[in-house]
Every structure is written in structure tokens, then in C-alpha cells.
Amino acid sequence: MTKQNLTTRSRYRYRWLLAAFWSLLLTLTSLGLPQSALAEISKLDKAAIDQTRNMALQALNTRDFSKIEPYLHPTFTITTVDNRTFHKVPEFEQYWNQQLKGPIKEIALDVTVDTPRTFLSPQTAVSHGDANSTFYFTDGNSAKMPMRWTAVLQKVQNIWTIQSLHFSASLLDNPVLSASQFQGRVLATIASVGGLLVGAVGMWLLRR
């Protein structure tokens, strides 16, 4: 083998080793650094995300929606269990208060969070979990409705804001619908009984 061939092979080997080194370094960087960075973000921002969730829950339970406005993204979206979508706080507040003008006297909401959270980026997180709504009716009865919720949060000016919030529930487990159906049956029964009484009184008068 000539000296020129040895030199050429040495160059190729050097280039291959250099390329392999940089490839390995980039792989370790892409696999190692983001994971540790996301773990650090999760530790540092967990309390802030919990604070946002607690403020949203408090706003719903007390109907004081001024508390949640600082924690809402400028382009937020809220989707309710009846497939209504809201982008403005006054509109959602009006909708929520309207729920309490019928047979519902009060709504108490409690949520739990599935773990772990998912960080799509250092400024974006996805949370989801269970929600239990307790409906207190004007007739003194109460009922619970289990739901699921999913929220996308974005960090804006060091505040974790709600970018989107979605609630879902089973159509077969709806205490409000059940209460309305029950009231409808009661009213139908009262109307039937009233009709029978009117008819009986009329017949009695005609026979006199």
C-alpha cells in the first residue's frame, strides 16, 4: 500500500471520527438538556400553575370573575359542557349567572389534577383531570355530576394564564336534565289531576 493511499485513508477516518463525535454530542444535547430543563420548569412553575387553577375555581364558586381575569390569556377560550364557547369574561359571567335563575340555587365545583403535567415548551403546559359539580336545587335537593376538564396554559409575563379550558360530561349523567324532566312530570301530573278535578266538578254541577 502506497504512502498516498495511507494518507487518504487517514483523512477519511479522521473525518468519520469527527462527524461521529459531533453527531453523538448533538444527540446527547437534544436528549439530555431539554429533559432536565423541562424538569426544572415543572418544579419552579408548579406552584404558579396551581395558583392559576385555584383562582379559576374560586371565581366559579364565588361568582367573582374579577379574580380570574389576570390569569386569562388575551385570546382565551372556555368551552362548557353544553358546547358553548366564550372568549370574553362578561359573556361567560352572564352565562354562568343564568344557570342559577332556574331550578338551580347554587353550583359548587371541585377539581383534581392528573399527574404528571405535560410541558409542550418552557412557556406552554397542558393539565387535565376530574371535576365534580354539586348542584343545589331550589326545592332543597342536590345532585352531583362528574366531569372531565382539560386546560392549556401559557406563561405570559411570568404569569401562567389559561389559554383554553374545556369541560365535558356524560349526557346520561346530567342532574339538571333529570331535575327538569322530574319537574315536567310533576307539572304534567298536577295538570292531569287538575283536569280530572275540573271535569268531576263540572259533571257534578250538570247533574244537579
Legacy VTK file of the C-alpha trace (Angstrom):
# vtk DataFile Version 3.0
C-alpha trace
ASCII
DATASET POLYDATA
POINTS 208 float
0.000 0.000 0.000
1.418 3.336 -1.033
2.024 6.285 1.249
-0.625 8.306 -0.641
-3.296 5.644 -0.006
-2.433 5.637 3.714
-2.783 9.392 3.856
-6.159 9.292 2.086
-7.459 6.585 4.430
-6.266 8.545 7.444
-8.139 11.631 6.269
-11.345 9.666 5.709
-11.018 8.060 9.152
-10.402 11.424 10.797
-13.431 12.958 9.098
-15.614 9.984 10.100
-14.496 10.189 13.721
-15.103 13.944 13.758
-18.581 13.528 12.262
-19.394 10.744 14.739
-18.218 12.898 17.639
-20.411 15.849 16.659
-23.382 13.574 15.977
-23.037 12.000 19.417
-22.662 15.401 21.047
-25.797 16.740 19.342
-27.744 13.623 20.305
-26.737 13.916 23.950
-27.612 17.596 23.907
-31.045 17.074 22.354
-31.911 14.200 24.685
-30.354 15.461 27.887
-30.671 19.199 28.164
-34.345 19.684 27.246
-35.453 16.914 29.599
-33.555 18.388 32.539
-34.744 21.864 31.567
-38.381 20.756 31.447
-37.980 19.019 34.799
-36.628 22.238 36.260
-39.511 24.228 34.735
-42.003 21.827 36.251
-40.510 22.274 39.716
-40.264 26.050 39.516
-43.683 26.703 37.977
-45.849 24.085 39.682
-46.937 26.482 42.427
-47.768 29.188 39.879
-49.899 26.799 37.811
-51.690 25.625 40.965
-52.355 29.253 41.846
-53.989 29.839 38.469
-56.184 26.770 38.915
-57.201 27.799 42.436
-58.123 31.313 41.319
-60.264 29.939 38.486
-62.023 27.561 40.876
-62.601 30.329 43.402
-64.021 32.626 40.719
-66.546 29.981 39.643
-67.633 29.076 43.168
-67.970 32.675 44.379
-69.110 34.133 41.027
-66.481 36.843 41.414
-64.941 36.694 37.949
-62.739 39.720 38.503
-60.370 37.363 40.347
-59.678 35.236 37.285
-59.220 37.997 34.686
-55.461 38.467 35.377
-54.977 34.713 34.849
-56.702 34.531 31.472
-54.754 34.648 28.220
-55.638 37.616 25.974
-57.123 35.157 23.440
-58.589 32.648 25.904
-61.353 30.174 25.066
-63.724 28.483 27.523
-65.918 25.617 26.299
-68.689 24.455 28.626
-70.383 21.055 28.904
-73.276 22.253 26.715
-70.842 23.074 23.896
-70.949 26.852 24.400
-67.755 28.770 23.647
-66.719 32.030 25.291
-63.876 34.470 24.621
-64.891 37.337 26.930
-65.314 37.355 30.711
-68.619 39.347 30.812
-70.241 36.913 28.380
-69.174 33.894 30.407
-70.220 35.594 33.646
-73.674 36.257 32.212
-73.950 32.642 31.076
-72.874 31.309 34.489
-75.313 33.510 36.385
-78.150 32.468 34.083
-77.665 28.875 35.221
-78.822 29.970 38.673
-82.120 31.519 37.551
-83.965 28.236 37.035
-84.270 25.246 39.374
-80.585 25.558 40.361
-79.877 27.541 43.512
-76.112 27.042 43.741
-73.279 25.205 41.994
-70.186 24.039 43.872
-67.239 22.852 41.786
-64.246 20.813 42.918
-61.380 19.612 40.715
-58.495 17.176 40.865
-55.434 17.146 38.608
-53.997 14.182 36.752
-50.232 13.874 37.050
-47.781 14.448 35.589
-48.398 17.666 33.711
-47.271 17.869 30.113
-44.957 20.721 29.110
-45.028 21.348 25.376
-42.435 24.074 25.815
-41.000 26.124 28.686
-43.956 28.507 28.260
-46.776 26.045 27.458
-48.306 23.350 29.654
-51.304 21.018 29.414
-53.253 19.965 32.511
-56.306 17.747 32.842
-58.255 15.934 35.496
-61.632 15.230 37.090
-64.226 17.774 38.155
-67.209 17.198 40.400
-70.111 19.628 40.302
-72.670 19.636 43.091
-75.990 21.188 42.094
-78.206 22.536 44.870
-81.810 22.957 43.752
-84.433 25.380 44.961
-86.579 22.506 46.270
-83.846 21.514 48.744
-82.491 18.552 46.786
-78.949 18.213 45.459
-77.150 16.098 42.880
-73.608 15.552 41.667
-72.355 15.461 38.107
-68.866 14.078 37.330
-66.978 15.840 34.553
-63.577 15.948 32.878
-61.574 19.099 32.175
-58.568 19.969 30.041
-56.641 23.239 30.155
-53.836 24.666 28.049
-51.758 27.226 29.945
-49.265 29.704 28.555
-46.760 31.742 30.518
-47.243 35.435 29.791
-45.152 37.994 31.674
-44.280 35.448 34.375
-47.947 34.528 34.932
-49.348 31.160 33.907
-52.526 32.107 32.058
-55.377 29.914 30.848
-55.325 29.857 27.062
-58.132 27.316 26.713
-60.366 25.465 29.163
-62.738 22.695 28.156
-65.303 20.829 30.265
-67.004 17.600 29.220
-69.603 15.366 30.861
-71.697 12.312 30.153
-75.084 13.115 28.652
-76.527 10.173 30.565
-75.438 11.561 33.942
-76.932 15.050 33.999
-78.727 16.061 37.221
-80.028 19.304 35.711
-81.718 17.432 32.880
-83.052 14.875 35.341
-84.427 17.626 37.582
-86.102 19.335 34.626
-87.620 16.060 33.482
-88.825 15.369 37.024
-90.386 18.817 37.286
-92.012 18.295 33.897
-93.524 15.019 35.072
-94.744 16.692 38.271
-96.357 19.529 36.314
-97.949 17.050 33.917
-99.307 15.057 36.836
-100.650 18.207 38.502
-102.280 19.248 35.229
-103.831 15.818 34.807
-105.132 15.762 38.360
-106.417 19.318 37.972
-108.152 18.367 34.750
-109.814 15.411 36.428
-110.957 17.584 39.337
-112.385 20.218 36.992
-114.129 17.532 34.991
-115.566 15.925 38.106
-116.845 19.260 39.424
-118.377 20.020 36.024
-120.177 16.683 35.889
-121.438 17.180 39.436
-122.809 20.606 38.562
-124.517 19.307 35.404
-126.232 16.546 37.334
-127.702 18.937 39.883
LINES 1 209
208 0 1 2 3 4 5 6 7 8 9 10 11 12 13 14 15 16 17 18 19 20 21 22 23 24 25 26 27 28 29 30 31 32 33 34 35 36 37 38 39 40 41 42 43 44 45 46 47 48 49 50 51 52 53 54 55 56 57 58 59 60 61 62 63 64 65 66 67 68 69 70 71 72 73 74 75 76 77 78 79 80 81 82 83 84 85 86 87 88 89 90 91 92 93 94 95 96 97 98 99 100 101 102 103 104 105 106 107 108 109 110 111 112 113 114 115 116 117 118 119 120 121 122 123 124 125 126 127 128 129 130 131 132 133 134 135 136 137 138 139 140 141 142 143 144 145 146 147 148 149 150 151 152 153 154 155 156 157 158 159 160 161 162 163 164 165 166 167 168 169 170 171 172 173 174 175 176 177 178 179 180 181 182 183 184 185 186 187 188 189 190 191 192 193 194 195 196 197 198 199 200 201 202 203 204 205 206 207
